[in-house]
Amino acid sequence: MSYLQIENLKIGYGDKIVLHDIHLSVEKGEMIALLGPSGCGKTTLLNALCGFIPVRSGEIAIAGRDITHTTPEQRNITMVFQSYALWPHFTVAQNIGYGLKVRRWKKEAIQQRVEELLKIVNLDGYAESKVTALSGGQRQRVALARALAIEPDVLVLDEPLSNLDAKVRLNVRHEIKALQKRLGFTSLIVTHDQQEALVMADRIAVLNRGRIEQIGTPEAIYHRPATPFVADFMGADNCITRQDARGETLYFRSADVTIHGASVPPDAQGLLLDGVVEESAFLGHQYRHSVRCDGQLLLADSPQCWPPRTNVILHVPQPALHVFETAL
Ligand SMILES: Nc1ncnc2c1ncn2[C@@H]1O[C@H](COP(=O)(O)OP(=O)(O)OP(=O)(O)O)[C@@H](O)[C@H]1O
């Protein structure tokens, strides 16, 4: 049995069931990203794990202990929120030590633990600062330190980086990941940013309409999507359906397409399509082209800018093609 075991979970609001048949096994020290479009049920799953919303059926267990129907206080799980949820009138140290005070730790022990955590999250010297005087990235580190203070069995992070600007977000993403590896905490993180999930998680669970479509390593999810939804969600921005007896739908990324002029190398394996360039856009490191192939517009990237109305051949190597049977 895994450290965190979620079996057959069903959760709803009123008559509406939003999570069906959720099975998830998380090992101790693992970070799982829950990835999926808005409304697919990610936050609902975190809330159920924390005990904030009741479970209709199924089971949640940590280290073999059934916690399905226990109160949030009886679970040793903490959540880091998108909004940080810090006390604005408290200092950094008071925020971090709050959970320990509630648990009636002695003053000196709290102070020592807070000092340790400040070092861990790189906020040495900020103990007496007001949280309102900190930047977004610093506030999120305080929130993380506060969550880690009580040494939770599972740390749950709900879009923890969404309020940060793009550059800070990239740094904090790596900081959290490094910390998780160093301290070995078990965690679930919700995001709808696929890049964030790829960078941070040991495994990714992709949710669609209240069900887990696929769970696997970032590499497996990226290179071997199990369903058309996962292929599309993980950035395979081209989709074509073969109108022949094979009945296949092919997904592939614009970045995996090579554009050729007059001819393709004779040993080119995979998909070859004739087309005409319609438009191009400069992306910085390359150009993205829209190319009309047999009536359909496809996207193809190239370091070279191919002018409109150029006849081209698109080549997608076999390993970059995600092939699914076309649903009837
Ligand atoms: N308190 C509630 N009452 C009724 N329906 C709710 C409630 N909270 C969420 N829902 C519905 O449950 C579904 C899942 O919502 P949830 O917030 O879990 O999705 P999410 O994947 O976290 O979305 P987002 O990425 O936008 O935060 C949605 O259809 C939502 O409208």
PDBQT file of the ligand as one rigid body, heavy atoms in Angstrom, charges set to zero:
ROOT
HETATM    1  N1  LIG A 401     -18.932  25.149  -3.635  1.00  0.00    +0.000 N 
HETATM    2  C1  LIG A 401     -19.354  24.670  -4.806  1.00  0.00    +0.000 A 
HETATM    3  N2  LIG A 401     -20.652  24.471  -5.063  1.00  0.00    +0.000 NA
HETATM    4  C2  LIG A 401     -21.095  23.970  -6.232  1.00  0.00    +0.000 A 
HETATM    5  N3  LIG A 401     -20.280  23.638  -7.258  1.00  0.00    +0.000 NA
HETATM    6  C3  LIG A 401     -18.963  23.817  -7.084  1.00  0.00    +0.000 A 
HETATM    7  C4  LIG A 401     -18.425  24.340  -5.838  1.00  0.00    +0.000 A 
HETATM    8  N4  LIG A 401     -17.070  24.403  -5.957  1.00  0.00    +0.000 NA
HETATM    9  C5  LIG A 401     -16.778  23.952  -7.194  1.00  0.00    +0.000 A 
HETATM   10  N5  LIG A 401     -17.906  23.593  -7.867  1.00  0.00    +0.000 N 
HETATM   11  C6  LIG A 401     -17.973  23.035  -9.226  1.00  0.00    +0.000 C 
HETATM   12  O1  LIG A 401     -17.219  21.833  -9.236  1.00  0.00    +0.000 OA
HETATM   13  C7  LIG A 401     -16.486  21.718 -10.443  1.00  0.00    +0.000 C 
HETATM   14  C8  LIG A 401     -14.989  21.552 -10.109  1.00  0.00    +0.000 C 
HETATM   15  O2  LIG A 401     -14.514  22.750  -9.507  1.00  0.00    +0.000 OA
HETATM   16  P1  LIG A 401     -13.022  22.913  -8.987  1.00  0.00    +0.000 P 
HETATM   17  O3  LIG A 401     -12.908  24.247  -8.338  1.00  0.00    +0.000 OA
HETATM   18  O4  LIG A 401     -12.661  21.718  -8.193  1.00  0.00    +0.000 OA
HETATM   19  O5  LIG A 401     -12.235  22.885 -10.371  1.00  0.00    +0.000 OA
HETATM   20  P2  LIG A 401     -10.713  23.262 -10.672  1.00  0.00    +0.000 P 
HETATM   21  O6  LIG A 401     -10.208  22.205 -11.591  1.00  0.00    +0.000 OA
HETATM   22  O7  LIG A 401      -9.981  23.450  -9.402  1.00  0.00    +0.000 OA
HETATM   23  O8  LIG A 401     -10.890  24.629 -11.451  1.00  0.00    +0.000 OA
HETATM   24  P3  LIG A 401      -9.944  25.941 -11.493  1.00  0.00    +0.000 P 
HETATM   25  O9  LIG A 401      -8.707  25.510 -12.216  1.00  0.00    +0.000 OA
HETATM   26  O10 LIG A 401     -10.756  26.917 -12.249  1.00  0.00    +0.000 OA
HETATM   27  O11 LIG A 401      -9.684  26.334 -10.061  1.00  0.00    +0.000 OA
HETATM   28  C9  LIG A 401     -16.797  22.953 -11.266  1.00  0.00    +0.000 C 
HETATM   29  O12 LIG A 401     -17.804  22.618 -12.189  1.00  0.00    +0.000 OA
HETATM   30  C10 LIG A 401     -17.302  23.939 -10.245  1.00  0.00    +0.000 C 
HETATM   31  O13 LIG A 401     -18.253  24.813 -10.820  1.00  0.00    +0.000 OA
ENDROOT
TORSDOF 0
